[in-house]
Every structure is written in C-alpha cells, then in structure tokens.
Amino acid sequence: MKTLRAIAFAAVAMLMLTAATEQKMTTIFIIGDSTAANKDTTGGKQERGWGMVLQEYFDVDYIRIDNHAVNGRSSKSFIDEGRWDKVLEKMQPGDYVIIQFGHNDEKPKADRHTDPGSTFDYNLARFVRETREHGGIPILMNCVVRRNFFVPAPSSGQSSLGAGALDDELLRTTTFKDGVKMIEGDTLVDTHGLYAVAPRDVAQRMNCHFIDANRITHDLEQGLGREASKKLHMWFLPGEEPSVPQGRQDNTHYNVYGAHRVASLLADALCQEIPLLSKYRK
C-alpha cells in the first residue's frame, strides 16, 4: 500500500512539475518585413533579419521567439495574405507580439501601400486590438532606419535618392557595379517620414508598449558613421564575400554582424520597456 501511495505521489508531483514548466514558457511573436525576417543561410549566405537572431538574447527555457516576419510585406499584405490569422491561431494568453512595419507600406504598389495617419494606423491598431482580444500583449515598434548618408539634393532639401526610389527587395539582387553612384555625407538622412511616427501615435492612443527602433538604429548607424556603418549591412566589395562574389550595395538589409548588433539593442529596449523580460535576458 505504501508503495502504491509513493508511486501516486510521485506521479502527481511529476504532473505538477510538468504543468509548472509549461506555464513558464512564453512566446514572443514577431510580425514585420525583411529587416526582421528569417533568411536563407545555405551556401554561406550572410543576410540576416534581426528577428532571426533575437532568440540568442533570451533564455530558450523560458522565452521562445516565433518569427513570422516575411520579406516584402507591409501591414496590409501581411493581413491580406492570411499571415496574421496564423499568428492569432497560435497565440496563447500572456504571449507577446512585436509589430514592426513601414518599409513596404510606403511603397506605391496597391497590394502593399498604406498611408500614415490613415490606413497604416488602422492596421497597426487592428494588430494591437486583436492581440489583446486573444490575451496577448502587443509591442509596437517603428521601422529600423536605412543606411542613407546620401547628400540631399540642393533644390528639394531631400535625399537625391528619395524614399520612393528605395526598393528593399531589389537591393538584395543588386551587384556592386550596378549600385547607385551617389555622394555620401556624414549625416544620416531619414527615408521613412511619418511611417516612423505613426506607430508611436497609435501606441499612445491605445496605451500600448512602444519601442523606438527607428531612433535606436539611427543612433547606431550615425554613431558608427558613414564607413563603419557599412559593416552592419549587405555591403561588400567585389571579391570580399564569397556568397556575393560580384559585391553588393544594400543599405537596408543586415549581415550577420548587423543583425546581432540590432537584435542586442532591441532586446535591451524590450527589457527596459517590459522589466519582466529582463529576468530572461542572456
């Protein structure tokens, strides 16, 4: 009889321990674009999204990063393609959702374009509202900066490359010799405008967590300066990197080093905004 009681007690204890362990696991979902997305690493490819390496900065026994960011997506296309519904299906009460769009919302294509102060804000608010309806905790982030040190055109006061001319997806296949030959200065020039402002506005209206990723990455790029900041990106001279033998001039997408620098800074910002997460920061 004593043996049976001991076995039953051990079984109950094991079930309680298993349940406690399961309760400790929290998922941080990421929805966004190519700057955060998982990348193909076959053949020694060097491109990385910051969301792809974020797991390395949190204890995997307690925090699981589930990265749903995809190349070329805007807040509109992410919803229209059913990608948001898949996140909602997986979400559990207490999970977090990092929401970061803007790079592709500003593109003119009808299947991606939204307007800040209007449709862009509406989509961000929808992500926040539906995350809360599923018991999750939304975290709005604005878009990371592009490495844009191009000298502004004298007539307009704007970058002569222009935000509308920057297609993040095409940069991935642009060789060094095909790159835009522009004069660069010492000051980082903004390319996002109100698309970097709207997430903060929505966060304030909805009392939502907000991470100023635009400011964080601006300070990183500007602090490194015109030349050193290239080391964050897929910027390689011909023959410098075997996976892109013809070279690459990509001021948007991160390489391994850049993704880790940005992910580490954003992990710090997450822990500052949500102190509970600091317990699991590696």
C-alpha positions in Angstrom: 0.0 0.0 0.0 2.8 2.4 0.9 4.5 1.6 -2.4 1.3 2.5 -4.3 0.9 5.7 -2.4 4.5 6.6 -3.1 4.0 5.9 -6.8 0.8 8.0 -6.9 2.5 10.9 -5.0 5.4 10.8 -7.5 3.1 10.8 -10.4 1.2 13.8 -9.1 4.4 15.6 -8.4 5.6 15.0 -11.9 2.4 16.3 -13.4 2.6 19.4 -11.3 6.2 19.9 -12.3 5.4 19.5 -15.9 2.5 22.0 -15.7 4.7 24.5 -13.9 7.4 24.1 -16.6 4.8 24.6 -19.4 3.5 27.7 -17.7 6.9 29.3 -17.7 7.3 29.2 -21.5 6.3 32.5 -23.1 6.3 33.1 -26.8 7.3 36.4 -28.4 5.9 36.6 -31.9 7.4 38.9 -34.5 5.4 40.3 -37.4 7.1 42.5 -39.9 9.2 42.7 -43.1 12.6 41.7 -44.5 14.6 43.7 -41.9 13.4 41.2 -39.2 12.6 38.1 -41.3 14.3 34.7 -41.3 16.7 34.3 -44.3 18.2 31.5 -46.4 21.6 30.6 -45.0 22.6 27.9 -47.5 25.8 28.3 -49.3 27.2 30.6 -46.7 24.7 33.4 -47.4 25.3 36.3 -45.0 22.0 38.1 -44.9 20.1 38.0 -41.6 17.0 39.7 -40.1 17.3 41.0 -36.6 14.3 38.8 -35.6 16.1 35.7 -36.9 18.8 36.1 -34.2 16.7 37.5 -31.3 16.3 34.1 -29.6 20.1 34.2 -28.8 19.4 37.1 -26.4 16.7 35.4 -24.4 16.8 32.2 -22.3 15.3 29.5 -24.5 13.9 27.6 -21.5 11.5 30.4 -20.7 11.2 32.6 -23.9 10.5 31.3 -27.4 10.9 33.6 -30.4 8.4 32.8 -33.2 9.4 34.9 -36.1 6.6 35.5 -38.7 8.2 38.5 -40.4 8.5 38.0 -44.2 10.4 39.8 -47.0 8.4 42.4 -48.8 5.4 42.5 -46.6 3.5 45.6 -45.4 0.9 45.8 -42.7 -1.7 45.5 -45.5 -0.3 42.5 -47.3 0.6 40.7 -44.1 -3.2 40.8 -43.3 -4.4 40.1 -46.8 -2.3 37.0 -47.2 -3.7 35.4 -44.1 -0.4 35.6 -42.2 -1.9 37.5 -39.3 -4.6 34.9 -38.9 -1.9 32.2 -38.5 -0.3 34.1 -35.6 -3.6 34.6 -33.9 -4.3 30.8 -34.1 -1.0 30.1 -32.3 -1.2 32.9 -29.7 -1.8 32.0 -26.0 -2.7 34.3 -23.2 0.4 36.1 -21.9 2.3 35.8 -25.2 3.9 39.0 -26.7 3.6 40.2 -30.3 6.2 42.6 -31.7 4.6 44.6 -34.5 7.0 46.4 -36.9 6.1 47.6 -40.4 6.7 50.7 -42.5 9.5 49.8 -45.1 6.9 48.4 -47.6 3.8 50.3 -46.5 5.5 53.4 -48.1 5.9 51.6 -51.5 3.4 52.7 -54.2 2.2 49.2 -55.2 -1.5 48.9 -54.4 -1.2 45.4 -52.8 1.2 46.9 -50.2 0.7 50.6 -49.8 -0.9 52.3 -46.8 -1.0 55.9 -45.6 0.3 57.1 -42.2 -2.5 58.8 -40.2 -5.0 56.6 -42.1 -4.8 53.0 -43.3 -1.4 52.4 -41.8 -2.6 53.5 -38.4 -5.7 51.4 -38.8 -3.8 48.2 -39.5 -1.5 48.8 -36.5 -4.5 49.4 -34.3 -6.0 46.2 -35.6 -2.9 44.2 -34.6 -3.0 45.7 -31.1 -6.7 45.2 -30.6 -6.8 41.6 -31.9 -3.6 40.7 -29.9 -5.4 41.8 -26.7 -8.6 40.0 -27.7 -6.6 36.8 -27.7 -5.0 37.5 -24.3 -1.6 38.6 -25.8 0.5 41.7 -25.1 1.2 43.9 -28.2 4.5 45.8 -28.6 4.6 48.4 -31.4 8.0 49.1 -33.0 8.6 51.6 -35.7 10.8 50.7 -38.6 14.6 50.5 -38.4 16.4 53.1 -40.5 18.1 52.6 -43.8 21.8 53.4 -44.0 21.2 56.6 -46.1 24.1 59.0 -45.9 23.3 60.3 -49.4 23.8 64.1 -49.8 20.4 65.9 -50.1 19.6 67.4 -53.5 20.1 71.2 -53.3 16.7 72.0 -54.8 14.5 70.0 -52.6 16.4 69.6 -49.4 15.6 65.9 -49.6 17.8 62.9 -50.3 18.5 62.7 -54.0 17.8 59.0 -53.9 14.4 59.6 -52.3 12.3 57.3 -50.2 10.1 56.3 -53.1 13.1 55.1 -55.1 14.4 52.7 -52.4 13.1 49.2 -53.1 14.3 47.0 -50.3 13.7 43.8 -52.2 15.6 44.8 -55.4 18.6 45.7 -53.3 19.0 42.1 -52.5 19.9 41.3 -56.1 21.8 44.4 -56.9 25.5 43.8 -57.5 28.1 46.4 -56.5 28.8 47.6 -60.1 25.0 48.1 -60.5 24.7 50.1 -57.3 23.6 53.8 -57.3 26.7 56.0 -57.5 25.9 58.8 -55.1 27.9 61.2 -53.0 27.6 60.4 -49.3 27.9 62.9 -46.5 28.3 62.5 -42.7 24.7 62.8 -41.7 22.1 60.0 -41.8 19.1 61.1 -43.8 15.6 59.8 -42.9 13.7 57.9 -45.5 10.6 56.9 -43.5 8.9 60.2 -42.5 5.5 59.7 -40.9 5.8 55.9 -41.2 8.2 56.1 -38.3 5.9 58.4 -36.4 2.6 56.5 -36.8 3.5 53.5 -34.5 4.3 55.9 -31.6 1.0 57.7 -32.1 -1.0 54.5 -32.2 0.8 53.2 -29.1 0.0 56.4 -27.2 -3.7 56.3 -28.2 -4.1 52.7 -27.3 -1.8 52.7 -24.2 0.4 50.1 -25.8 4.1 49.2 -25.3 6.3 51.0 -27.8 9.9 50.5 -28.8 11.6 53.3 -30.8 13.6 51.1 -33.1 14.0 53.9 -35.6 15.8 56.1 -33.0 17.8 53.1 -31.7 19.1 52.2 -35.1 19.6 55.8 -36.2 21.9 56.3 -33.2 23.7 53.1 -34.0 24.3 54.0 -37.7 25.1 57.6 -37.1 27.4 56.7 -34.2 29.3 54.3 -36.4 29.5 56.9 -39.2 29.4 56.7 -43.0 32.1 54.0 -43.5 31.8 51.8 -40.4 28.1 51.6 -40.7 28.5 49.6 -43.9 29.7 46.7 -41.8 26.1 46.3 -40.5 24.7 45.7 -43.9 24.9 43.6 -47.0 27.6 45.9 -48.3 30.5 44.1 -49.9 33.1 45.0 -52.4 33.6 42.5 -55.4 35.5 39.5 -54.1 35.2 40.5 -50.5 32.4 38.0 -49.6 32.3 34.6 -51.4 28.5 34.4 -51.2 28.2 37.6 -53.3 31.3 37.5 -55.5 30.2 40.5 -57.6 29.7 42.6 -54.5 26.6 44.2 -53.1 25.5 47.7 -52.1 22.5 47.2 -49.8 21.8 49.9 -47.3 18.7 48.2 -45.9 19.3 44.5 -45.1 21.7 43.3 -42.3 24.5 40.9 -42.5 25.3 38.5 -39.5 27.1 41.2 -37.6 24.5 43.9 -38.2 21.6 41.6 -37.2 23.2 40.8 -33.9 24.0 44.4 -33.1 20.4 45.4 -33.8 18.9 42.4 -32.0 21.0 43.0 -28.9 19.9 46.7 -28.7 16.3 45.8 -29.3 16.5 43.1 -26.6 17.8 45.7 -24.2 15.0 48.0 -25.2 12.4 45.3 -24.7 13.7 44.6 -21.2 13.6 48.3 -20.3 10.0 48.7 -21.6 8.9 45.4 -20.0 11.0 44.7 -16.9 9.6 41.2 -16.5 11.5 40.1 -19.6 14.9 41.2 -18.1 14.9 38.0 -16.0 15.3 36.0 -19.2 17.8 38.3 -21.0 21.0 36.5 -21.9 
